[in-house]
């Protein structure tokens, strides 16, 4: 009946696709005295969630209810810098531009840039998980409490909206997350180059700085795909502008030093529009009255950010998105950017509420675009004395007045289109309109890097975790942040390598590169007030000269070896939802030893695991491997064999070397691989890898009950087409009918021919049979292949046959 604020369906408009396919009907029990709602998988089973058991309050500006779960393993409720498995505590959800305070849940109020009121929880003694999505964009707290029987309950307290819950039927974590991502919008596919190495700094202040940076990367043979310009490039920090004095003839400079070197340019963009007559974008907004308005003054709402006093676009205005795209077009003309970093969209402000200046515009909010305005709906300070303040502080701390109001064309909109309700949606709309500009104008696969997000943002963009600190604790927590955003449906994500704020010493920076290359978005970024932290600036460390430089080079090469694999996983997530990287625990959810160590390693897909050194002066890594076949990725040496008689794994002491990262491949999996150390030692760009042949690494399972011993997917992709054009192949190693390897096109999409679908060789780990001859059966005939077998590793020289031509290899 539209008497309360509800989240627009624009943010979750994929319900019809979500309900397709196989889904279960839960058994729901409603008790009236006391009122509770229990959800079971089947009649007679224990409920996997019980609602309203202890609390249910529903007031004008306060809602409270609880959800009782089966276990104390819960993940989600972002965004925050915290451990992946959340301990009991209070967790505030409200977009806030805070520089990554460590959140232990003790006090609440340590929320950061994004709002994701979604969490998954494991069922008791089970491999299955359930999930809860509280579709509410108002400021809120989630209070986790643990009972004496080690079960969590989550009390939700919000100051607006309605109770709109999606409860996910128990299944594997993969199934549950794919369902959630389908509901909110499956992840977008970023440009291939954005999976590679990126370098950024608030402090590259001229063409000369950028030229010197690129020359150093090439001189030291460090892989690089993109340079990000922070706000230094702008004219007095004004949006959609270029400082032509410090960046003269920039388009020609960009062509010579970036485009012709196969490098991409990412430019930062903020939403705050300087309130100054004559500023072209400010004049546009004022002309259409398309900025958020103040309830305190007769003018537009004013806050203060980098350019000074600013107004902010009103995305509810019919012209808001169109004007933003016109601003992007002006920036594209000035810089020819390839990607965009969207900052300060939380909305971050240097004053709380408003910092007004007299604009004297006297532009009335009621016009041909915004037809309804009732002054009684816009009382300044109406939210000053709330009965409940999430985070135990004013929700205007570090942001604009929540009394600010937006364009309205109905009584409902005039009543509810206020920052109080729309604050968390600001970044979503900015992201969505920026994505639309790419599709409509540039017609290339985008790379968008917003700082702020909500459920559904991943359908349009990536994410980075904002202003982190150069500390060991922050590096360790970056792994849990990476995992959390896989859950939230934003798989292309990363933290600032070596830290944004503070001075990183050589050891920390070197270790952070080893961690950061297993982020899905790998970028070194730092603030101008800290010491430089590009890999070549560090001096000797102990007896190892150029520690960071050597470690960064080797680590980035390891990432580039796996770029095709990362891209294949990104394509799968784009098609079906689900994670790209994950904790090993998600694959082995009943192994408590894996659970205890889950922030010590990063699992890429289901196939490989990187074991990481995360403390100072670390000499070894005590890494637990669950019961499966495990092989060293590069050598094929088997370190562990599947044992059908036990559920326990083993712990191995691995060297905490700076020269290499401990990466192991799990039996039963196939991945694409390009050896940067041997085949392509001089390659520094991802675009060069796309032009060259690739290998297949096959790790066999020794499980005698399986006839298919390994399976994987390989995407053949141009990396830039939009809509994306790619072909996805399923590759299997089977012992049935004498076949060794079969290739199947499973999506039939993309172009008819690709120049980059050539297989160079195949390595098979764990081979037990003795083969006398190996033949490739192609569409044009049969070809004998050279091969060798040594120490249970078989290497087949495919000799540059296209994957689209092969049907099988025997």
Buried (B, 14 or more C-beta within 10 A) or exposed (E): EEEBBBBBEEBBBBEEEBEEEEEEEBBEEEEEEEEBBBBBBEEEEEBBBBBBBBBBEEEEBBBBBBBBBBBBBBBBBBBBBBBBBBBBBBBBBBBBBBBBBBBBBEBBBBBBBBBBBBBBBBBBEBBBBBBBBBBBBBBBBBBBBEEEEEBBBBBBBBBBBBBEBBBBBBBBBBBBBBBBBBBBBBBBBBBBBBBBBBBBBBBBBBBEBBBEBBEBBEEBBBBBBBBBBBBBBBBEBBBBBBBEEBBEEBBEBBEEBBBEBBBBBBBBBBBBBBBBEEBEBBEBBBEBBBBBBBBBBEBBBBBBBBBBBBBBBBBBBBBBBBBBBBBBBBBBEBBBBBBBBBBBBBBBBBBBBBBBEEBEBEBEBBBEBBEBBEEEBBEBEBBEEBEBBBBEBBBBBBBBBBBBBBBBBEEBBBBBBBBBBBBBBBBBBBBBBBBBBBBEEBEBBBBBBBBBBBBBBBBBBBBBBBBBBBBBEBBBBBBBBBBBBBBBBBBBBBBBBBBBBBBBBBBBBBBBBBBBBBBBBBBBBBBEEBEEBBBBEBEEBEEBEBBBBBBBBBBBBBBBBBBBBBBBBBBBBBBEBBBBBBBBBBBBBEBEBBBEBBBBBBBBBBBBBBBBBBEEEEEEBEBBBBBBBBBBBBEBBBBBBBBEEEEEBBEBEBEBBBEBBBBBBBBBBBBBBBBBEEBBEEBBBBBBBBEBBBBBBBBBBBBEEBEEBBBBBBBBBBBBBBEBBBBBBBBBBBEEEEBBBBBEBEBEBBEEEBEBBBBBBBBBBBBEEEEEEBEBBBEEEEBEBEBEBEEBBBBBBBBEBBBBBBEBBB
